[in-house]
């Protein structure tokens, strides 16, 4: 009986572990993926991020992308305050990006390898630009 209990507990643990693979994103609105960054419900903030569990397999952004200053999900309105590292990594079909004043930081390698990116318009709120944020953006 004890052996069966331990085996069942182990299988349950492995199942829960496999099911909790963390996505980079918490929600998506209008084809832009967001990660909640606010520590509480008093001030709601998000960062733009990539889809899924790995930036290297997520090349979903293409064409013209306009990041909003706020985004609403499940009745809550979030301020968009950043763009996570590698959010647009290797999105070769991305052509231009508009970033609102609310975004204060852009992470490392954010636009790495976006070879067709020709224009990035940032707001005046930008304070931090991560290392190699625009590396291998030949047309920028």
C-alpha positions as a Markdown table, in Angstrom:
| # | Residue | x | y | z |
|---|---|---|---|---|
| 1 | Unk | 0.0 | 0.0 | 0.0 |
| 2 | Unk | 2.8 | 2.4 | 0.9 |
| 3 | Unk | 4.6 | 1.7 | -2.4 |
| 4 | Unk | 1.5 | 2.5 | -4.4 |
| 5 | Unk | 1.0 | 5.8 | -2.5 |
| 6 | Unk | 4.6 | 6.9 | -3.2 |
| 7 | Unk | 4.3 | 5.9 | -6.9 |
| 8 | Unk | 1.0 | 7.8 | -7.2 |
| 9 | Unk | 2.5 | 10.9 | -5.5 |
| 10 | Unk | 5.5 | 10.8 | -7.8 |
| 11 | Unk | 3.3 | 10.5 | -10.9 |
| 12 | Unk | 1.2 | 13.4 | -9.7 |
| 13 | Unk | 4.3 | 15.5 | -9.1 |
| 14 | Unk | 5.7 | 14.8 | -12.6 |
| 15 | Unk | 2.3 | 15.6 | -14.1 |
| 16 | Unk | 2.1 | 18.9 | -12.3 |
| 17 | Unk | 5.7 | 19.8 | -13.2 |
| 18 | Unk | 5.1 | 19.1 | -16.9 |
| 19 | Unk | 1.9 | 21.1 | -17.0 |
| 20 | Unk | 3.5 | 24.2 | -15.4 |
| 21 | Unk | 6.0 | 25.0 | -18.2 |
| 22 | Unk | 6.0 | 28.7 | -18.0 |
| 23 | Unk | 5.1 | 30.7 | -21.0 |
| 24 | Unk | 6.8 | 34.0 | -21.6 |
| 25 | Unk | 3.4 | 35.6 | -22.0 |
| 26 | Unk | 0.4 | 35.9 | -19.7 |
| 27 | Unk | -2.1 | 37.1 | -22.4 |
| 28 | Unk | -2.3 | 38.3 | -25.9 |
| 29 | Unk | -4.3 | 41.3 | -27.3 |
| 30 | Unk | -4.4 | 42.2 | -31.0 |
| 31 | Unk | -1.5 | 39.9 | -31.8 |
| 32 | Unk | 0.8 | 41.4 | -29.2 |
| 33 | Unk | 2.0 | 39.2 | -26.3 |
| 34 | Unk | 2.2 | 40.6 | -22.8 |
| 35 | Unk | 3.8 | 39.6 | -19.5 |
| 36 | Unk | 2.3 | 41.0 | -16.3 |
| 37 | Unk | 5.0 | 42.8 | -14.3 |
| 38 | Unk | 3.1 | 44.5 | -11.6 |
| 39 | Unk | 3.6 | 43.0 | -8.1 |
| 40 | Unk | 0.1 | 43.7 | -7.0 |
| 41 | Unk | -3.3 | 44.9 | -8.3 |
| 42 | Unk | -2.8 | 48.5 | -7.2 |
| 43 | Unk | -0.7 | 49.5 | -10.2 |
| 44 | Unk | -1.2 | 47.3 | -13.2 |
| 45 | Unk | 1.8 | 47.0 | -15.6 |
| 46 | Unk | 2.9 | 44.7 | -18.4 |
| 47 | Unk | 5.8 | 44.3 | -20.7 |
| 48 | Unk | 5.6 | 43.2 | -24.4 |
| 49 | Unk | 7.2 | 39.8 | -24.8 |
| 50 | Unk | 7.3 | 36.8 | -27.1 |
| 51 | Unk | 4.9 | 34.0 | -27.6 |
| 52 | Unk | 5.3 | 30.6 | -25.9 |
| 53 | Unk | 8.2 | 29.3 | -23.9 |
| 54 | Unk | 11.2 | 30.2 | -26.0 |
| 55 | Unk | 12.2 | 33.4 | -27.8 |
| 56 | Unk | 14.1 | 31.4 | -30.4 |
| 57 | Unk | 11.0 | 29.6 | -31.7 |
| 58 | Unk | 8.6 | 32.6 | -31.6 |
| 59 | Unk | 8.9 | 34.8 | -34.6 |
| 60 | Unk | 5.3 | 35.9 | -34.7 |
| 61 | Unk | 5.7 | 39.7 | -35.1 |
| 62 | Unk | 5.7 | 40.9 | -38.7 |
| 63 | Unk | 4.9 | 44.0 | -40.7 |
| 64 | Unk | 4.1 | 47.1 | -38.8 |
| 65 | Unk | 3.6 | 46.8 | -35.0 |
| 66 | Unk | 2.2 | 49.7 | -32.9 |
| 67 | Unk | 2.5 | 49.1 | -29.2 |
| 68 | Unk | -0.3 | 50.7 | -27.2 |
| 69 | Unk | 0.3 | 52.7 | -24.0 |
| 70 | Unk | -2.4 | 50.7 | -22.2 |
| 71 | Unk | -4.0 | 47.3 | -22.8 |
| 72 | Unk | -7.1 | 45.7 | -21.3 |
| 73 | Unk | -7.5 | 42.1 | -20.5 |
| 74 | Unk | -10.3 | 40.4 | -18.3 |
| 75 | Unk | -11.6 | 43.8 | -17.3 |
| 76 | Unk | -8.3 | 45.1 | -16.1 |
| 77 | Unk | -6.4 | 47.9 | -17.8 |
| 78 | Unk | -2.6 | 47.6 | -17.7 |
| 79 | Unk | 0.1 | 50.3 | -18.5 |
| 80 | Unk | 2.6 | 49.0 | -21.0 |
| 81 | Unk | 5.9 | 50.0 | -19.4 |
| 82 | Unk | 8.6 | 47.8 | -21.1 |
| 83 | Unk | 9.6 | 45.5 | -23.9 |
| 84 | Unk | 11.3 | 42.3 | -22.6 |
| 85 | Unk | 14.6 | 41.0 | -23.7 |
| 86 | Unk | 14.4 | 39.2 | -27.0 |
| 87 | Unk | 10.7 | 40.1 | -27.4 |
| 88 | Unk | 11.1 | 40.6 | -31.2 |
| 89 | Unk | 14.2 | 38.4 | -31.6 |
| 90 | Unk | 14.8 | 37.3 | -35.2 |
| 91 | Unk | 11.4 | 38.5 | -36.5 |
| 92 | Unk | 12.8 | 38.9 | -40.0 |
| 93 | Unk | 9.4 | 40.1 | -41.4 |
| 94 | Unk | 9.1 | 43.0 | -38.9 |
| 95 | Unk | 9.3 | 46.3 | -40.8 |
| 96 | Unk | 8.5 | 49.0 | -38.3 |
| 97 | Unk | 7.6 | 49.5 | -34.7 |
| 98 | Unk | 6.0 | 52.4 | -32.8 |
| 99 | Unk | 6.7 | 52.5 | -29.1 |
| 100 | Unk | 4.5 | 54.8 | -26.8 |
| 101 | Unk | 5.7 | 57.2 | -24.1 |
| 102 | Unk | 4.7 | 54.8 | -21.4 |
| 103 | Unk | 7.6 | 52.4 | -22.3 |
| 104 | Unk | 10.6 | 53.2 | -20.2 |
| 105 | Unk | 12.8 | 50.2 | -20.9 |
| 106 | Unk | 13.8 | 48.0 | -23.8 |
| 107 | Unk | 15.6 | 44.8 | -22.9 |
| 108 | Unk | 18.7 | 43.1 | -24.3 |
| 109 | Unk | 18.7 | 41.7 | -27.8 |
| 110 | Unk | 15.1 | 42.9 | -28.2 |
| 111 | Unk | 15.2 | 43.5 | -32.0 |
| 112 | Unk | 18.2 | 41.2 | -32.6 |
| 113 | Unk | 18.2 | 39.9 | -36.2 |
| 114 | Unk | 15.2 | 41.9 | -37.4 |
| 115 | Unk | 16.8 | 42.3 | -40.8 |
| 116 | Unk | 13.9 | 44.0 | -42.5 |
| 117 | Unk | 13.3 | 46.5 | -39.7 |
| 118 | Unk | 13.5 | 50.0 | -41.2 |
| 119 | Unk | 11.9 | 52.2 | -38.6 |
| 120 | Unk | 11.5 | 52.4 | -34.8 |
| 121 | Unk | 9.7 | 55.3 | -33.3 |
| 122 | Unk | 10.0 | 55.7 | -29.6 |
| 123 | Unk | 8.3 | 57.9 | -27.1 |
| 124 | Unk | 10.1 | 60.3 | -24.8 |
| 125 | Unk | 9.7 | 58.0 | -21.8 |
| 126 | Unk | 12.4 | 55.6 | -22.8 |
| 127 | Unk | 15.1 | 55.6 | -20.1 |
| 128 | Unk | 16.9 | 52.2 | -20.6 |
| 129 | Unk | 18.1 | 50.5 | -23.8 |
| 130 | Unk | 19.5 | 47.0 | -23.3 |
| 131 | Unk | 22.7 | 45.8 | -24.8 |
| 132 | Unk | 22.6 | 44.8 | -28.4 |
| 133 | Unk | 18.9 | 45.8 | -28.6 |
| 134 | Unk | 19.2 | 46.5 | -32.4 |
| 135 | Unk | 22.1 | 44.1 | -33.3 |
| 136 | Unk | 21.9 | 42.7 | -36.8 |
| 137 | Unk | 19.2 | 45.1 | -37.9 |
| 138 | Unk | 21.0 | 46.0 | -41.2 |
| 139 | Unk | 18.2 | 48.1 | -42.7 |
| 140 | Unk | 17.6 | 50.3 | -39.6 |
